Amino acid sequence: MKSKNNKNDRIDVRVSSDVKQLIEKAAQYRGLSISAFATAVLVENAKQVIEESNTISLSERDQEIFMQALDRAPGTSLVRAAKRYKSFND
Amino acid sequence: MIDFKEIVIERIAREHECKPFSCGAESLDIYLKHYARQNDLSGIGRTYVARKDGRKDVMGYYTIASSSVEGKSLPEKYAKKIPGYPVPCALLGRLAVDRGCQSTGLGEYLLMDALFRILHVSDQIGLFAVIVEAINGRAKSYYIKYGFEPFEDDENHLVISLRTIRSAFEK
């Protein structure tokens, strides 16, 4: 079985020589190989993009809770609060 | 006592006085002061603030954003309920009230304003539920009181459906 931590997968990226020089320089400043530098930057950025997209992944148990919630009738606290809110916004 | 007829809730803007805001949870204070407007402008999450008519100091705020919910695979029995993953939802990421306005009903008023606003959005684009993020156990109990369902594995999030909200506002 393949471990998640084994570095067996590759990402090939085609870049112009200008871009490559720029990345090499930045990696040198950090004291990292291009590979280590690119991975660190990409992972950090990917996490941020996913967080900003606000996707919520549910476990099997939580999917059940979500589905059950879809057609639940409102409770009295919510109905009362909605009424109060509407009374101020007529 | 707050006269809610005097409360204005509007998109966060430069002229709002955010500096004195203190709700008891530092991260929510910091968000309002340093990130809310920037994220509002860039579209990551819209922040709505409550102020008294004629004043600029922020009494409370909430942040909403679009969101989606997904699971590994959709059980067959639910195929009638939703078209498939991801399910479009709204995320109520933050809701906070300044200490000076706590226990006045402003939190409830802000929560209803957020749900009512999302209800309007859902008329146009179709949303299934509102997911709320609870910062601690107290916040969690607060949302449960209004009928939000807590998830079991994802302990910080709770859910309420648009159908539930619509029915509450129609009563």
Interface residues (C-beta under 8 A of the other chain):
Chain A: E52 S53 N54 T55 I56 S57 L58 S59 E60 R61 D62 Q63 I65 F66 M67 Q68 A69 L70 D71 R72 A73 P74 G75 S77 L78 V79 A81 A82 K83 R84 Y85 K86 F88
Chain B: F4 K5 I7 I44 A65 S66 S67 S68 V69 E70 G71 K72 P75 Y78 K81 I82 P86 V87 C89 L91 G93 G105 E108 Y109 L111 M112 D113 L115 F116 F128 A129 I131 K145 Y146 G147 E149 P150 F151 E152 D153 D154 H157 V159 I160 S161 R163 T164 I165 S167 A168 F169 K171
